[in-house]
Amino acid sequence: MRPHILAHALTLHRRLIVHGQRLAAFVVPEEGTAPSAEELRQAVKAELAGFKVPRDITFVDSVPRNQTGKVDRLKLVPRS
Protein backbone atom coordinates (compact mmCIF):
# COMPACT_ATOMS: atom_id res chain seq x y z
CA MET A 1 0.00 0.00 0.00
CA ARG A 2 1.26 3.48 -0.87
CA PRO A 3 1.38 6.27 1.68
CA HIS A 4 -1.11 9.08 1.09
CA ILE A 5 0.70 12.23 0.02
CA LEU A 6 -1.99 14.17 -1.83
CA ALA A 7 -5.07 15.84 -0.48
CA HIS A 8 -6.27 16.92 -3.97
CA ALA A 9 -4.95 16.77 -7.50
CA LEU A 10 -6.36 18.26 -10.68
CA THR A 11 -5.13 18.04 -14.24
CA LEU A 12 -5.95 20.17 -17.23
CA HIS A 13 -4.56 21.08 -20.62
CA ARG A 14 -2.67 24.35 -20.82
CA ARG A 15 -3.05 26.10 -24.12
CA LEU A 16 0.27 27.30 -25.44
CA ILE A 17 0.54 29.61 -28.41
CA VAL A 18 3.63 27.91 -29.81
CA HIS A 19 3.11 24.26 -28.88
CA GLY A 20 -0.67 23.78 -28.77
CA GLN A 21 -1.54 22.04 -25.49
CA ARG A 22 0.26 20.16 -22.74
CA LEU A 23 -0.96 18.46 -19.61
CA ALA A 24 -0.57 20.34 -16.32
CA ALA A 25 -1.33 19.20 -12.78
CA PHE A 26 -2.23 21.32 -9.78
CA VAL A 27 -1.56 19.48 -6.54
CA VAL A 28 -2.49 20.09 -2.91
CA PRO A 29 -0.13 17.92 -0.84
CA GLU A 30 -1.52 16.31 2.28
CA GLU A 31 -0.57 18.17 5.44
CA GLY A 32 2.85 17.18 6.72
CA THR A 33 4.10 15.88 3.37
CA ALA A 34 6.36 17.51 0.79
CA PRO A 35 6.49 15.41 -2.38
CA SER A 36 8.60 16.72 -5.23
CA ALA A 37 7.29 17.17 -8.76
CA GLU A 38 9.65 14.44 -9.96
CA GLU A 39 8.40 11.98 -7.29
CA LEU A 40 4.83 12.57 -8.47
CA ARG A 41 5.79 12.13 -12.13
CA GLN A 42 7.52 8.82 -11.34
CA ALA A 43 4.49 7.56 -9.39
CA VAL A 44 2.15 8.50 -12.24
CA LYS A 45 4.46 6.93 -14.87
CA ALA A 46 4.26 3.62 -12.98
CA GLU A 47 0.45 3.63 -13.28
CA LEU A 48 -0.43 5.46 -16.51
CA ALA A 49 0.61 5.74 -20.12
CA GLY A 50 3.37 8.27 -20.86
CA PHE A 51 1.08 10.76 -22.58
CA LYS A 52 -1.01 11.01 -19.39
CA VAL A 53 1.94 12.13 -17.25
CA PRO A 54 1.71 15.88 -16.55
CA ARG A 55 4.59 17.93 -17.87
CA ASP A 56 3.92 20.83 -15.51
CA ILE A 57 3.20 20.23 -11.82
CA THR A 58 2.25 23.20 -9.66
CA PHE A 59 1.79 22.90 -5.90
CA VAL A 60 -1.06 25.01 -4.52
CA ASP A 61 -2.44 25.59 -1.01
CA SER A 62 -6.01 24.84 -2.07
CA VAL A 63 -8.13 24.20 -5.14
CA PRO A 64 -10.34 27.21 -5.93
CA ARG A 65 -14.03 26.42 -6.17
CA ASN A 66 -17.05 28.35 -7.41
CA GLN A 67 -20.34 28.87 -5.55
CA THR A 68 -21.62 25.42 -6.51
CA GLY A 69 -18.46 23.66 -5.32
CA LYS A 70 -17.02 22.91 -8.75
CA VAL A 71 -13.33 23.56 -9.44
CA ASP A 72 -12.77 27.07 -10.82
CA ARG A 73 -10.14 26.25 -13.44
CA LEU A 74 -9.86 29.85 -14.62
CA LYS A 75 -8.45 30.87 -11.23
CA LEU A 76 -5.75 28.18 -11.45
CA VAL A 77 -4.31 29.26 -14.80
CA PRO A 78 -3.21 32.87 -15.04
CA ARG A 79 -4.41 34.67 -18.16
CA SER A 80 -1.74 35.97 -20.52
N, C-alpha and C positions, 0 to 999 in steps of 0.2 A: 504494500500500500504506500502511496506517495504522501508526503506531508502536504498539508494545505498551505499554500503561500499566497493565494490570490483571494481577495474579497470580491472583486468584480473585474471582468475583462470585456472589452468591446472591440470589434474590428470593423473597419470600413475602408472603402477605396478612396484614396486621395487623388484628386484630379490634378495632374501636372501638365502645364502648357507644353513642355518639350517632350515628355515621355508618355503621355496618356494617363494611365492610372497605375497605382501600386497599393498594395495592401498595407494598412497601418493598424496598429493595436494601441488602445488606451487602457492602461492597467491600474487598478487600485490594489496595491499589495495588502495582504492581511496584516493587521497590527502586530508589530514585533518582528516582522520579516523584512528582508531587503534583497530580493532577488535581482540579479543583473539582467539586462536585456538579452545578453548572450545565453544565460542559463534558461530563460524562457524560450528563446528560439530553439535551443537544443531539445528541450522537453517537447515542444510542438513538432519538431522534425521527426521525433521518435514515434509520434502518433498519426501524423497527417502527411499528405503528399506535399512535395516541395513547393508547389505553387500556392499552397494555403498558408505557408509560413510568412508572417508579417515582416516586411522589410524595415519598417519604422515602428519602434516601440516607445511610447511616451508614458511615463508614470505620472499619475494625477492623484490628488487627494480624495476626490469624489467624482462620480459620474453625474453631470448636470441633467436634471429632469424637468419636464414641462409640468403644467398644472394637472395633467391627467396621469402623471407618473411615467410617461414614456421618456426614453433617452433623447435629450436635445442635442443632436449631432452637430448642429450649426454652432453651438457654443464650444464644442471640442476643437473644431478646426478653424483657425483664424483665417479671416477673409483677406485676400491679397489685392 
